[in-house]
Amino acid sequence: MRTAISFKTINRLAVPATIAGIAEPVLSITDTAIVGNIPEYGVESLAAVGIVGSFLSMLIWILGQTRSAISAIVSQYLGAGKIREVASLPAQAIYFNVVLSLVILLSTFFVAEGIFKLFNAQGRILSFCVSYYKIRVWGFPLTLFVFAVMGIFRGLQNTYWPMLIALVGAGLNIILDIILVYGIPDILEPLYLEGAAWASLIAQAVMAVMALILLSRKTDISLRIKFPLNPEFRRLVGMTFNLFVRTVALNLTLILAVREATALGDQYIGAHTIAINLWLFAAFFIDGYGAAGNIMGGRLLGARDYEGLWKLMKKICLYGVMVSVVLLISGFVFYESLGDLFSNDKIVLDTFYSIFYLVMIVLPINAIAFVLDGLFKGLGEMRFLRNVLIVATGLGFIPSLFLGKYLNWGLHGVWIAITVWMLIRGLALVWKFNQKFRPLLQKG
């Protein structure tokens, strides 16, 4: 049975995937907006959230790549009609991921101060970073477990349950942020920055429990680990390793950006924190079509439906660009209102407004890169994705960043370097898809 490549079919997967995908940036944005308005040391608290958020995102993205590998393998086997052959794989992958996350957690927990000194954090900002991190980091294994379960659902062509998990988690986080950060008169004292950390941790725990319940009740997938290892486990580890290296390159970009912004001063890291959170929100929003490409692309490849695959690529790119244009226009319409959500410090806001247009104009380029990135993950092209990120970071972002520093472009230089980075990624993926799949389409 051929998979229908229609607006309805794509959006049935893309819309819930978009809602699920923006859960993590919504958590970060909520922390940023509420913490940025704390009456005592708001700028320092905002800077700490930005620095810790960047580091945690790095850890989550590096170790969370099992989600994409599981989704790709399960969807390809589903398309080939051989899903039973990988029934034991998800449990093995989840246990591997969670154990690895605990090792990383324990190895960073006791050296947190040294880690954030590498980000140029000093004084009160450094102290805030450590206290915030030592609470939030316990949600790290929970988040990776949720990501792995979402990968299983995606492989089974289901984005509804991941959406439900994400909605509950994001909604709970917002409510708890308001209560714990600002407190309740005569009932609960304000916890300020630590309250934001506890809100995120509790929300992540609830999401993990929901994921466990839904997986056990809504699928035939068992979390009981079985041996020997599934024949596809080695391939999964290889795909995950390539994505691991890729994500290291990706996060090197984000870390260097944060480091340079921090070195410029408190107002610059505050402004950069607002900008990067909005950039990530837009990225995950657009990535809903990347998720649809990931899910459907793997199934089409498994069924060897190259005509459908070509049609899918064109449609998801078109829809992704359309969404990015809507976001771009919205960003300029609400240019100043968006900044007011995150901070009441005039110096931070003026700095943010000076570079926000760079965040907006790159969105259509981002759309192509993010959508094709998701499609390539579904196709199992992890090695090429790895190589693209290494080249884009090493030959695009880093030289551009240090050129901007040399020319004293300040925060503008950081965001120009990010734009160059995204342009290289998008162009490389368009070239590769045409090179590999157009000949297969012609043969078919």
N, C-alpha and C positions, 0 to 999 in steps of 0.2 A: 504494500500500500504506500503510495507516494505521499510525501508531506506537502500540504498546501502552503504555497508561499503567497500569502495575501495580507492586506492591511490588517484584517481582523485577526488572523493567526499570529502574526508578528506581535501585535499590540496586546493580545491575550497573554503573552509571555513578558513583553517589554514593560507594560504598565506596572504590574505587580513587582517585577524585578527592579524597576526604578524606585518604587516606594521602599522596597527592602534595602536597596543599595544606598539610599541616602540616610539610613539609620545611624551609621557611624559618624558621618559628618554632622548630622543633626545633634548627636550627643556632644561633639566637640564645639559646634556653634552655640549650643545652649550654654555650655560651660563658659565659653568666651563672652557671650552677651551678658550673662548674669554676673560673672566674676569681674568683667570690665566696669561694672557699675557699683562695685563694693565701695562703701563710703571711706574705708580706711585702706590705704595702699592699693588702690584700684589698678594703677598703672603697673606696679610691680607684680600684682596677682595676675594681671592679664599677660604679662611677659612670661611668667612661670607656666601658665596654662599653654601658651604657644610653644615653649621649649619642650615641656614634658609631652605635650600632644604630638609633636614631631617625632620624638624618640619612640613613643608607644606605637605610633602609626608605622614606624619603621619595623618594629618587632612584629606587629600583627601582619603587615603586608609580606614580610619575609617568610614567616612560618605559616601564614594562612594560605599559601599557594596550593596546598593539598586540595583545597576546595575546587580550584579550576581543573586540577589533574583528575580528581574523582569524577567531576561532571563530564569531562571530555571522554573518559573511558566508558562510563556508564551509558552516555548518550550514543556513542559509536556502537556498542554492543546491542543497545536497544534497536538502533536502525538496522543492524544486521540480523535481528531476531534471535540473538544468543544471550539474552540478559542473565539467564540462570548460570552461565559460566563465570560470572563475576560476583556471585551472591556473597561470597566470603570476603571480598576485597574491602568494602567500606569499613567494617569493624576493625580490620587490621590497620587501615590507614588512620582511623580516628585515634586508636590507642597509641600508635607511633607518634602522632602529632601532639597529643596531650602530654605524653611523657617528655618529649623534647621541650615543650613549652615550660614545664616545671623546672627542668634543668636550667633554661635561660632565666627564668624568674629568680631562682635562688642565686644564680651567679651574678645578677645585676643588683639585687636588693641591697646587699651589704656594701656595695661600692657606688651607690647612687650619687654621692657628692662628687666623686671623681669624674663620673660620667658627665654630669652637667657642667662641670668646669670646662670640659672640652667644647661646650657650646658658648663659652665666654660668659657664663652666668657667674655673678659675683654678689657678695653682700646679702641683702635681704632677698633679692631674686633667687639666689642660689638656695637659701634656706627654705623659701617657699617651694622651689622645685622639688627638693628632697622630701618635704612633708607631704606634698601632693602626690608624688610618684609612689611613695611607700604605701599608700592606700589604693590608688588606682591600679597598680601593677597586679594585684591579686585577681583582677578581672581578666587578665591576659589569657590564662588557660580556658576560662569560660567562653571568651570570645572566639578562640580557635575551635573549640568544640562546636559552637553554633555555626561557624563558617563551614566546617566539614559537613555538618548535617544539611546545611543549605546547598552544598555542592551535590549531595545525594539527591535532594529534591529536584534540583535543576537537571541533573542527568536523566531523571524520570519525567522530564518535561513539565514540571510543576513549579510555578513561582508563587502560587497563592499562599502556601503555608509559610515560606520565608517572609513574605510580605506581612502576614499576621504577626509573626514573631517580632519583626522589626518595628511595627506600629506600636505594639504593647511596650516594647523596650524604650522607644523614643518618648512615648507619652509619659511613661512612669518616670523617666529621667527628668523631664521638664518639671513635673509636679514636685519631685523630691528636691530638685535644684532650688526651686523657689522657697520651699519649706526649710531646708537645711542650711542654705547659704544665708538667708535673711532672718531665719528664725520665726517664731510665733510669739507675739507679746504675752508675757506672763506664763508661757508654757515651755518654750524652747529657746535657749540662747542662740544667737547667730553663730554658725560655725565657719562662715566665710569660705576661704579657699578649700579647707578640708571638707566642708559640707558638700562642695561640688564633686570632690573625689568620692565621697561616700554615696552620693546620688548615682554616679556612673556605675560604681561597683554593684550596688543593689540591683540596678536595672539590668546589668549584664548577667547577674545570677538568675533573675527571673526569666530572661531570654533563654538561658541554658536549660532550665527546667522545662520550659515550653517546648524547646527543640527535642528534648529527650522523649517527652510524652507524645508529641505528634509523630515522631519517627516510629515509635513502637506501635502506635494505634492506627496510623494511616498508611503504612507501608509493610511489605513483607521482609524488610531489611532487619536483620538481627544484629545487635551489638555484642553478642556472645562471640568471642574470638575463637577461631578454629585454625588448626594447623593440619597439613603444611601450608605455607604461604601460597596465596593465589598466584598462578603463573603471571598475572598482570601486575603483581606487586612490584617487581623489578622495574617494569616500564613506568609505573606510577612514581617510584622513587627517582628515576631518571628525569621524568618530566618535572617533578617537584624541585629537583636540584637545579635544573636549568632556570626555572622560575625563581628559585632562591637567589642565584647569581644575578639574574635580571633585576630582582627587587633590591638587591644590595646596591646596584648601580642607580636605580631609581631613587632610593632613599639617600644615597650619597648626594644627589642633586638637592633634595629637600633639606638635608642637614647642612650642606654648605650654604644654602640660601639663608637658613635660620642663623647660622654662625655669622655670616657677613652682616645681616640685619642687626643682630645683637651687638656686634662690634661698633655699629654706627651710633648706638645710644638707645636709651629706654623708649623714646618716642617712636623710633624706627622699628624696633622689634614688636612694639604694640601695634603699629600700623600694619606691619607684615603679617602678624598673627591674624588680624581681621581679614586681610586680603587673601591669605592662603586658605583660610576656612571657607570663604566664599568661593574661591577657585575649586576647592575640593568638593564643595556642595554641588557646584555646576558640573564637575567631572562625574560624580556619581549619578547625577540626574540624567546626563547624556548617556551614561554607561548602561542604562536600562536596555538600549538597543544593542549594545555590545553583549549584554547577557542573553538577549534573544538570539543573537548570532552565535554565541557560544553553545546554547542549548540546541538550536535547530541545525547549526552547521555540523556538529558532531554526528547527529542522526543522519543528515543527508550524505555525509561522507561515508558512514557505515553502510548506507544503502547504495553507494556509488551513483547518486543522483547529481551529476555535475551541472546539469542545466538548472536544476533547482538551486544549487549552491551559488551559481553565478547570479541568478535572479535575486536571491537572498542578500548577497553582498550589495547590489545596487540599491535595493529598497531600504536596508537598514542604514546605509550611508546617507541616503536622502532624508530619511526621518530624523536621524541624528543631527544633521545640519539644520533642519527646520527647527528642532527644539533649541539648538544653540542660538539661532537667530532670535527666537522669542526671549531667551534668557538675556541675550545681549541688549535687546531693546529695553527689557525690563530693568536691567542694571543701570542704563543711562536715565531712564525715567525716574527711578528711585535712587539716584546717585547719592544724595546726601542723607536721605532717610535711612539707607542701609547702614551707614556709618554710625548714626545715632543709636542704633540698636545695640552696638557693641561697646561703646565708651561714651563718657561725658567729659573726657579730657580734650580741650580744644586743640592742644598741640599735636596729640596723637591723631585726632580726626583730620586736621589740616594736612598732616603727612600722608595719611591714608588717601585723602581725596586727590593728592598730587600724583598718585600712581594707579588709582583704581581703573582708569581708562585702559591701561595696559592689560589688566586682568580680563577686561571685557572683550577687547578687539581680537584676542587670540582664540575665543571660544569656537568659531567655526573650524579652525585648524584642529583644536582639541577634539572636536566631534569626530572627525575622520580617524584620528589616531586612536581614540578610545573605542569606537565601534569596531574597527578592524582588529584592534588588540583582542577584544572579546571573541571575535570570530576565529582568529588564529589560535586562541587557546582551545576552543572547541574542536579544531582540526588537529590538535596535538602538535602544532608547530612551535614548541617551546624553545628549541635551540635557536631558531631564527629570531624570536622575540628577545631572547637573551642577548644575541649579538647586536641587535638594533639598539637596545638600551645602553650597551657598553659603548658603542660608537657615538650615539647621541650625547651621552654624558661626557665621554673622554675627549671627543673632537668638536662637540658643539657647546654644551653648557659651560664646562670648566674654562675653556679659553675665553668665551664671551664674558663670564663672570669676572675674571681677572683683568680683562681688557677694560670693563666698566669700572673696576676698582682703580686701575691705573689712570683712567681719564676722569676720576672723581665724579662719576655719575650717581653715586649714592644708591638709594633704594631703587631708582630707575634702572640702574645697571643690573641689579638682581633680577628684575622682572623682564628685562630685555633678554637676558641669558635664558630664562625659562621659556620665553617665546621661541628662541632659536632651537632649543631642545625639543619642543613639541613639533616644530616644523620638520625637523629631520625624522622624527618618529613617524609622522603621518605619511610623508613622501615615500619612505622606505617600505611601509606596509602596502601602499597602493601598488608600487612597483613589483613586489614579491607576489601578490595575489595574481596580477596580470601574467607574470612570467610562468607561474606554476599551473594555474587552473584554466587559462584560456586554451592552451593546447589540449587539455583533457576534455574541455567542452567541445572543441572541434572534432576530436576523435569520436565523442559520443554521438 
